[in-house]
Amino acid sequence: MVQTREDIRNIAIIAHVDHGKTTLVDELLKQSGVFRENQEVAERVMDSNDIERERGITILSKNTAITYKDTKINIIDTPGHADFGGEVERVLKMVNGVILVVDAFEGTMPQTKFVLKKALELELPVIVCINKIDRPEARPTEVIDEVLELFIDLEASDEQLDCPFVFASAKAGTSTLDLDVPGVNMVPLFDTILDYIPAPTGDPEAGTQVLISTIDYNEYVGRIGVGKVDNGSIKVNQDVYIVNHHEPDLKKKVKISKLYEFEGLNKVEVTSAEIGSIVAISGIADIKIGDTLASLDDPQAIPFQKISEPTIAMNFMVNDSPLAGLEGKFVTSRHLRERLYKELNTDVSLRVEDTDSTDCFKVSGRGELHLSVLIENMRREGYEFAVSKAEVLYKYDERNQKLEPMELAYVDVPEEFSGSVIQKLSSRKGELQGMSSISGGYTRLEFEIPSRGLIGYRGEFMTDTKGNGILNTTFDGYGPYKGDMSYRKQGSLIAFEAGEAITYGLFNAQERGTLFIEPGEKVYAGMVIGQTGKTEDIEINVCKKKQLTNTRSSSADEALRLTPKKVLSLEQALEFIDTDELLEVTPDNLRIRKKILDSLLRKRSGFNKSN
């Protein structure tokens, strides 16, 4: 018989990137007494990964639990960035309701729409939390209208439309149900969760059913499956079958060796768990997302949507440049292969394939950010390798027509820059779908654009809008191929010979374009040392010393003035490289190089291509 478990609430916090989800979870943890009075707590304590902390984004969904009025509230903090949307889709299967966090100034954004759509499709009740109401330019009343319009656009039911609004400043740790009454603490939000989010239900007498929605990984215990007990109960040492809705033939008997529940930021070992509990299970080597752990007498799989397919791919290969192996700890193809396949333990949106070459692996993901986070993690761990330019993954329909991934791009720019943005995105096969004025002299542009049209555009966009533009994208399915486009208008400055860059050589080179290196840096033939103002590549000797004569002294070199080099971040370098170039990634350096280092062979290959 189906029963309700009143002492538990399971919620996910969903939002567009940077609207304050993680800071909100921090406050809920602090005010529920998870930390000791005198305990030092880092900001955004849920973002445990270094890259998450530096970039201020959540990449992996995190589980935590707090207790309020004798009720355990399991909270899942989800990513807000479109590249990690696969994480959001899955965790919503574990919860009975969501808190939608919306910035009181920015209002509803593309990812707000994406995450809300997923929640409404699963018929989950929504609490809307308008956050950052203490921002000077906050406009909470207008944002309420925007949110309700979004609900209507997404065809929400009457019950879903009748959702509570909570106004908060996560940073100040306050919330209120009435804009005219200043908030004091998070109690109004806690009470709304208890009143509005339904308690989990299930049949405690039925056979065990636990759907694995996320995977954690730990060097000591291996894969850890995280999921909600939908029916029955689960106990340590219990034998269960692994079954899967999408794999009808799968039926594997395993033993539950360790079982955990979440308390605060910790996993606590338990001997059994009942319906509605979110549990972590270790000791099952090949457990994966979408698997159901079911009782032996009636193993029924719980339906589960397939994980979104990757849309973009790049090759990861062994570094074979003249400076290879000098800076990295892990440099061989075996190291590279092991590390990439290990990533599949936790990242289900990633694909890794072997290629014809044992030194090269094709890695596919959900977007440039998705792959750049993997690259950054690997270089910090001491890996040295090279990557190619990101390419989109095409599909073909039943009539053999080429289809390509499409994105919806939402661009907020000061009015004076909107013309150049429209021109640039149109040249990249973007189609303007809508244009509207928003507060603060900004214009919002809405484009439908092929994913490849956005590759390499963000850096250009920041230059064109003098750093004032905001560009957000969300995947919009596959559409007909839009035709060829050229990625980069400017050519590369290429080093002519190996050696050390000299001031004199660089002084002559800087007249030809923007430099990426400075005196004293090691270079090799075929390495890209800058960007030209023209379309074709230029080879230049930056190791060239000035010929000394009786009348010219070397001290005159000190008077040569060099423009500071342009330092490219990992994303900028990935955007800059062209299809005939590679990015050499080491723990200490990022170097751009031509795939073919030899000048003569490069010219021949170019000649063969054009004939």
KEGU-463876 format. One record per residue (C-alpha): x, y, z; residue number from 1. Coordinates in steps of 0.25 Angstrom, whole numbers, padded with zeros to 4 digits. Example, Ala and Ser with C-alpha at 12.3 -4.5 7.8 and 13.67 -1.06 7.14 Angstrom:
c1 c2 c3 seq
0049 -0018 0031 1;
0055 -0004 0029 2;
REM end
This chain:
c1 c2 c3 seq
0000 0000 0000 1;
0005 0014 -0004 2;
0009 0022 0008 3;
0015 0036 0010 4;
0027 0039 0018 5;
0025 0052 0025 6;
0038 0053 0032 7;
0046 0056 0019 8;
0046 0066 0007 9;
0054 0064 -0005 10;
0057 0077 -0013 11;
0066 0082 -0024 12;
0071 0096 -0026 13;
0070 0100 -0040 14;
0074 0113 -0047 15;
0082 0120 -0058 16;
0097 0121 -0056 17;
0101 0131 -0045 18;
0087 0134 -0040 19;
0091 0130 -0026 20;
0087 0115 -0024 21;
0100 0111 -0017 22;
0100 0123 -0008 23;
0086 0120 -0004 24;
0089 0106 0000 25;
0101 0111 0008 26;
0091 0120 0016 27;
0081 0108 0018 28;
0092 0100 0023 29;
0097 0110 0033 30;
0083 0114 0038 31;
0079 0099 0040 32;
0091 0098 0050 33;
0100 0088 0041 34;
0112 0096 0045 35;
0117 0098 0059 36;
0116 0113 0065 37;
0131 0115 0063 38;
0133 0107 0051 39;
0140 0115 0039 40;
0132 0112 0027 41;
0137 0115 0013 42;
0128 0123 0003 43;
0120 0114 -0007 44;
0124 0102 0002 45;
0116 0093 -0008 46;
0126 0096 -0019 47;
0137 0087 -0015 48;
0144 0086 -0028 49;
0156 0096 -0030 50;
0151 0100 -0044 51;
0136 0102 -0038 52;
0142 0111 -0027 53;
0150 0120 -0037 54;
0140 0121 -0048 55;
0128 0123 -0038 56;
0120 0112 -0046 57;
0115 0098 -0041 58;
0119 0087 -0050 59;
0114 0075 -0043 60;
0101 0073 -0035 61;
0103 0072 -0020 62;
0095 0065 -0009 63;
0093 0071 0005 64;
0083 0069 0016 65;
0078 0078 0027 66;
0068 0076 0038 67;
0057 0087 0041 68;
0046 0084 0051 69;
0049 0069 0051 70;
0048 0068 0036 71;
0060 0064 0028 72;
0061 0073 0016 73;
0070 0066 0005 74;
0075 0077 -0004 75;
0082 0076 -0018 76;
0090 0087 -0023 77;
0090 0086 -0038 78;
0098 0093 -0049 79;
0093 0105 -0056 80;
0101 0105 -0069 81;
0095 0099 -0081 82;
0107 0090 -0084 83;
0104 0083 -0071 84;
0089 0082 -0073 85;
0090 0066 -0074 86;
0093 0067 -0059 87;
0080 0075 -0056 88;
0071 0065 -0064 89;
0075 0053 -0056 90;
0075 0059 -0042 91;
0060 0064 -0044 92;
0056 0049 -0044 93;
0061 0048 -0029 94;
0052 0060 -0024 95;
0038 0063 -0021 96;
0039 0078 -0024 97;
0049 0089 -0028 98;
0053 0103 -0023 99;
0054 0112 -0036 100;
0064 0123 -0032 101;
0063 0136 -0041 102;
0072 0148 -0040 103;
0064 0160 -0036 104;
0071 0169 -0047 105;
0074 0159 -0058 106;
0060 0152 -0058 107;
0058 0140 -0066 108;
0069 0135 -0074 109;
0071 0124 -0085 110;
0075 0113 -0074 111;
0064 0118 -0065 112;
0055 0113 -0077 113;
0062 0100 -0079 114;
0062 0096 -0064 115;
0048 0100 -0062 116;
0043 0093 -0074 117;
0050 0080 -0069 118;
0043 0082 -0055 119;
0029 0084 -0061 120;
0030 0072 -0071 121;
0032 0064 -0058 122;
0020 0071 -0052 123;
0029 0075 -0040 124;
0023 0087 -0031 125;
0032 0099 -0032 126;
0035 0110 -0021 127;
0040 0122 -0028 128;
0051 0129 -0020 129;
0054 0143 -0025 130;
0068 0145 -0020 131;
0078 0157 -0019 132;
0066 0167 -0015 133;
0076 0176 -0008 134;
0083 0179 -0022 135;
0083 0194 -0024 136;
0076 0191 -0038 137;
0067 0180 -0034 138;
0053 0180 -0040 139;
0046 0168 -0033 140;
0032 0172 -0037 141;
0035 0172 -0052 142;
0043 0159 -0050 143;
0030 0153 -0044 144;
0023 0156 -0057 145;
0034 0150 -0065 146;
0034 0137 -0057 147;
0019 0136 -0058 148;
0020 0139 -0073 149;
0030 0128 -0074 150;
0021 0118 -0067 151;
0010 0121 -0077 152;
0020 0120 -0089 153;
0024 0106 -0084 154;
0009 0102 -0082 155;
0009 0100 -0067 156;
-0003 0094 -0061 157;
-0012 0103 -0052 158;
-0006 0096 -0040 159;
0008 0099 -0044 160;
0004 0114 -0047 161;
-0001 0115 -0033 162;
0013 0115 -0028 163;
0018 0122 -0015 164;
0028 0133 -0017 165;
0039 0136 -0007 166;
0048 0148 -0007 167;
0062 0146 -0002 168;
0076 0151 -0001 169;
0084 0139 0000 170;
0097 0147 0003 171;
0090 0154 0015 172;
0084 0141 0019 173;
0069 0147 0019 174;
0056 0143 0012 175;
0042 0149 0013 176;
0028 0145 0007 177;
0025 0160 0006 178;
0033 0171 -0001 179;
0029 0181 0008 180;
0033 0173 0020 181;
0049 0172 0022 182;
0054 0158 0024 183;
0061 0154 0036 184;
0066 0140 0033 185;
0063 0128 0025 186;
0051 0123 0033 187;
0040 0127 0022 188;
0047 0119 0012 189;
0049 0107 0021 190;
0034 0108 0025 191;
0030 0109 0010 192;
0038 0096 0007 193;
0030 0088 0018 194;
0017 0094 0014 195;
0018 0093 -0001 196;
0027 0082 -0005 197;
0020 0069 -0004 198;
0026 0058 0004 199;
0031 0046 -0003 200;
0022 0034 -0005 201;
0024 0019 -0008 202;
0020 0005 -0004 203;
0029 0000 0008 204;
0023 -0014 0006 205;
0027 -0015 -0009 206;
0040 -0020 -0014 207;
0052 -0011 -0014 208;
0053 -0001 -0025 209;
0065 0010 -0025 210;
0067 0018 -0038 211;
0082 0022 -0039 212;
0081 0037 -0043 213;
0096 0041 -0041 214;
0109 0035 -0039 215;
0120 0039 -0030 216;
0134 0034 -0030 217;
0145 0032 -0020 218;
0159 0026 -0021 219;
0157 0017 -0009 220;
0143 0011 -0012 221;
0141 0013 -0027 222;
0128 0017 -0032 223;
0117 0021 -0023 224;
0102 0021 -0028 225;
0093 0032 -0022 226;
0078 0030 -0023 227;
0064 0031 -0016 228;
0058 0018 -0010 229;
0045 0018 -0018 230;
0038 0006 -0012 231;
0041 -0004 -0001 232;
0054 -0003 0007 233;
0069 -0005 0004 234;
0078 -0012 0014 235;
0093 -0015 0015 236;
0097 -0029 0011 237;
0084 -0030 0003 238;
0084 -0037 -0011 239;
0078 -0029 -0022 240;
0077 -0029 -0037 241;
0082 -0018 -0046 242;
0072 -0015 -0057 243;
0071 -0004 -0067 244;
0059 0002 -0074 245;
0067 0004 -0087 246;
0074 -0009 -0086 247;
0063 -0020 -0085 248;
0073 -0032 -0085 249;
0081 -0026 -0073 250;
0079 -0034 -0060 251;
0091 -0035 -0051 252;
0091 -0040 -0037 253;
0099 -0031 -0027 254;
0101 -0030 -0012 255;
0099 -0016 -0005 256;
0112 -0015 0003 257;
0111 -0001 0008 258;
0100 0009 0009 259;
0100 0024 0013 260;
0091 0035 0015 261;
0094 0050 0015 262;
0095 0059 0027 263;
0100 0073 0025 264;
0112 0072 0016 265;
0115 0057 0020 266;
0111 0043 0016 267;
0107 0035 0028 268;
0108 0020 0028 269;
0094 0014 0031 270;
0089 -0001 0031 271;
0076 0001 0024 272;
0068 0012 0017 273;
0053 0013 0015 274;
0044 0020 0004 275;
0047 0034 0001 276;
0062 0034 0006 277;
0073 0038 -0003 278;
0084 0028 -0002 279;
0098 0026 -0007 280;
0103 0012 -0010 281;
0117 0007 -0011 282;
0123 -0006 -0015 283;
0116 -0009 -0028 284;
0127 -0007 -0039 285;
0120 -0005 -0051 286;
0107 0003 -0046 287;
0103 0014 -0056 288;
0093 0025 -0057 289;
0079 0020 -0061 290;
0081 0006 -0054 291;
0070 0001 -0044 292;
0074 -0007 -0032 293;
0062 -0016 -0031 294;
0058 -0028 -0021 295;
0061 -0042 -0026 296;
0046 -0047 -0026 297;
0040 -0036 -0035 298;
0052 -0028 -0042 299;
0044 -0016 -0049 300;
0053 -0005 -0055 301;
0048 0010 -0053 302;
0047 0018 -0066 303;
0058 0028 -0069 304;
0060 0038 -0080 305;
0072 0035 -0088 306;
0084 0045 -0085 307;
0086 0056 -0095 308;
0096 0053 -0107 309;
0109 0061 -0108 310;
0109 0072 -0119 311;
0123 0075 -0120 312;
0136 0067 -0121 313;
0151 0069 -0121 314;
0163 0060 -0122 315;
0172 0059 -0110 316;
0186 0054 -0114 317;
0200 0051 -0109 318;
0209 0064 -0109 319;
0219 0062 -0120 320;
0225 0076 -0121 321;
0240 0079 -0119 322;
0237 0083 -0105 323;
0229 0071 -0101 324;
0231 0063 -0088 325;
0239 0075 -0081 326;
0228 0080 -0072 327;
0217 0069 -0070 328;
0217 0057 -0061 329;
0208 0048 -0070 330;
0212 0049 -0084 331;
0209 0035 -0091 332;
0197 0030 -0099 333;
0195 0020 -0088 334;
0194 0031 -0077 335;
0185 0039 -0086 336;
0175 0028 -0089 337;
0174 0023 -0075 338;
0171 0037 -0070 339;
0160 0040 -0081 340;
0153 0026 -0078 341;
0154 0029 -0063 342;
0146 0042 -0066 343;
0134 0034 -0071 344;
0132 0028 -0057 345;
0126 0041 -0053 346;
0123 0049 -0066 347;
0112 0042 -0073 348;
0110 0053 -0084 349;
0124 0050 -0088 350;
0128 0040 -0099 351;
0143 0035 -0101 352;
0146 0027 -0114 353;
0159 0021 -0119 354;
0163 0025 -0133 355;
0172 0019 -0144 356;
0184 0025 -0136 357;
0188 0019 -0123 358;
0193 0033 -0119 359;
0179 0040 -0122 360;
0166 0039 -0115 361;
0153 0046 -0119 362;
0146 0052 -0108 363;
0131 0057 -0109 364;
0124 0066 -0100 365;
0112 0076 -0098 366;
0120 0089 -0101 367;
0133 0096 -0101 368;
0132 0099 -0086 369;
0129 0084 -0083 370;
0142 0080 -0090 371;
0151 0092 -0085 372;
0148 0088 -0071 373;
0153 0074 -0074 374;
0165 0080 -0080 375;
0168 0089 -0068 376;
0166 0078 -0058 377;
0176 0069 -0066 378;
0187 0080 -0067 379;
0186 0082 -0052 380;
0188 0068 -0050 381;
0201 0068 -0057 382;
0196 0063 -0071 383;
0203 0068 -0084 384;
0196 0066 -0097 385;
0191 0073 -0109 386;
0176 0076 -0114 387;
0170 0080 -0127 388;
0160 0090 -0130 389;
0146 0087 -0126 390;
0137 0082 -0137 391;
0122 0079 -0136 392;
0116 0066 -0138 393;
0106 0064 -0150 394;
0095 0055 -0151 395;
0087 0050 -0164 396;
0072 0048 -0165 397;
0065 0037 -0172 398;
0066 0045 -0185 399;
0081 0046 -0183 400;
0080 0061 -0181 401;
0091 0066 -0172 402;
0087 0072 -0159 403;
0095 0080 -0149 404;
0093 0084 -0134 405;
0086 0098 -0133 406;
0086 0107 -0121 407;
0077 0118 -0116 408;
0086 0130 -0112 409;
0081 0141 -0103 410;
0090 0154 -0104 411;
0089 0165 -0095 412;
0097 0177 -0100 413;
0097 0192 -0098 414;
0089 0198 -0110 415;
0101 0204 -0117 416;
0108 0191 -0119 417;
0095 0183 -0124 418;
0098 0186 -0139 419;
0112 0180 -0139 420;
0107 0168 -0131 421;
0095 0165 -0141 422;
0105 0167 -0152 423;
0115 0157 -0146 424;
0105 0146 -0142 425;
0098 0148 -0156 426;
0111 0145 -0163 427;
0112 0132 -0154 428;
0099 0127 -0160 429;
0091 0133 -0148 430;
0076 0137 -0150 431;
0070 0148 -0142 432;
0058 0143 -0135 433;
0054 0155 -0126 434;
0059 0168 -0121 435;
0054 0176 -0109 436;
0059 0187 -0099 437;
0062 0184 -0085 438;
0066 0193 -0073 439;
0079 0200 -0072 440;
0080 0204 -0087 441;
0082 0189 -0091 442;
0076 0182 -0103 443;
0073 0167 -0103 444;
0075 0160 -0116 445;
0070 0146 -0118 446;
0077 0137 -0129 447;
0076 0123 -0134 448;
0090 0119 -0138 449;
0097 0107 -0142 450;
0106 0102 -0130 451;
0118 0103 -0139 452;
0115 0118 -0142 453;
0118 0120 -0127 454;
0131 0113 -0127 455;
0142 0124 -0125 456;
0132 0135 -0124 457;
0132 0138 -0109 458;
0145 0145 -0109 459;
0141 0154 -0121 460;
0128 0157 -0114 461;
0135 0162 -0101 462;
0144 0171 -0110 463;
0132 0176 -0118 464;
0124 0180 -0106 465;
0136 0185 -0098 466;
0133 0174 -0088 467;
0119 0179 -0085 468;
0111 0169 -0093 469;
0105 0156 -0087 470;
0104 0144 -0096 471;
0095 0132 -0092 472;
0092 0120 -0100 473;
0084 0107 -0099 474;
0083 0095 -0108 475;
0071 0095 -0117 476;
0072 0081 -0124 477;
0077 0078 -0138 478;
0073 0086 -0151 479;
0077 0085 -0165 480;
0092 0089 -0169 481;
0093 0104 -0171 482;
0105 0103 -0181 483;
0120 0106 -0180 484;
0126 0117 -0171 485;
0140 0122 -0169 486;
0144 0122 -0154 487;
0155 0132 -0153 488;
0158 0145 -0161 489;
0172 0147 -0157 490;
0185 0138 -0159 491;
0195 0133 -0150 492;
0209 0138 -0147 493;
0218 0126 -0148 494;
0232 0124 -0142 495;
0242 0121 -0153 496;
0252 0113 -0145 497;
0255 0107 -0131 498;
0262 0115 -0120 499;
0259 0126 -0110 500;
0251 0138 -0114 501;
0260 0151 -0114 502;
0255 0165 -0112 503;
0261 0170 -0126 504;
0253 0158 -0133 505;
0240 0161 -0126 506;
0242 0176 -0128 507;
0241 0173 -0143 508;
0230 0163 -0142 509;
0221 0172 -0134 510;
0219 0181 -0146 511;
0212 0170 -0153 512;
0202 0167 -0142 513;
0199 0164 -0127 514;
0209 0155 -0120 515;
0206 0143 -0110 516;
0220 0142 -0105 517;
0231 0151 -0099 518;
0247 0151 -0099 519;
0253 0138 -0093 520;
0242 0129 -0096 521;
0246 0116 -0104 522;
0240 0115 -0117 523;
0240 0104 -0129 524;
0238 0104 -0144 525;
0223 0103 -0146 526;
0219 0109 -0133 527;
0209 0120 -0134 528;
0214 0133 -0126 529;
0204 0143 -0130 530;
0192 0147 -0138 531;
0194 0156 -0151 532;
0184 0167 -0156 533;
0184 0160 -0170 534;
0176 0147 -0174 535;
0189 0139 -0178 536;
0199 0133 -0168 537;
0213 0140 -0167 538;
0226 0132 -0163 539;
0236 0141 -0155 540;
0249 0139 -0148 541;
0248 0143 -0134 542;
0261 0137 -0130 543;
0269 0146 -0139 544;
0280 0155 -0133 545;
0284 0168 -0138 546;
0297 0168 -0146 547;
0307 0176 -0138 548;
0317 0185 -0145 549;
0327 0195 -0139 550;
0317 0206 -0140 551;
0305 0199 -0134 552;
0305 0194 -0120 553;
0296 0183 -0114 554;
0292 0193 -0103 555;
0283 0200 -0113 556;
0274 0188 -0112 557;
0270 0192 -0098 558;
0263 0204 -0104 559;
0254 0195 -0113 560;
0240 0196 -0107 561;
0231 0184 -0108 562;
0216 0184 -0106 563;
0212 0174 -0095 564;
0209 0161 -0100 565;
0194 0156 -0101 566;
0192 0145 -0090 567;
0181 0135 -0095 568;
0173 0127 -0085 569;
0170 0113 -0088 570;
0156 0117 -0094 571;
0162 0128 -0102 572;
0173 0118 -0108 573;
0163 0108 -0111 574;
0154 0118 -0118 575;
0166 0124 -0125 576;
0172 0111 -0132 577;
0168 0108 -0146 578;
0166 0094 -0152 579;
0180 0093 -0156 580;
0185 0096 -0142 581;
0187 0089 -0129 582;
0187 0094 -0115 583;
0199 0088 -0107 584;
0194 0087 -0092 585;
0205 0085 -0081 586;
0204 0088 -0066 587;
0212 0101 -0068 588;
0208 0106 -0082 589;
0198 0107 -0093 590;
0205 0107 -0107 591;
0198 0108 -0120 592;
0205 0101 -0132 593;
0202 0097 -0146 594;
0198 0082 -0148 595;
0210 0081 -0158 596;
0222 0088 -0152 597;
0231 0087 -0164 598;
0229 0099 -0173 599;
0231 0092 -0186 600;
0222 0080 -0183 601;
0211 0090 -0178 602;
0212 0098 -0192 603;
0211 0085 -0199 604;
0199 0080 -0192 605;
0192 0094 -0194 606;
0195 0093 -0209 607;
0189 0079 -0209 608;
0177 0083 -0202 609;
0174 0095 -0212 610;
0176 0085 -0224 611;
REM end
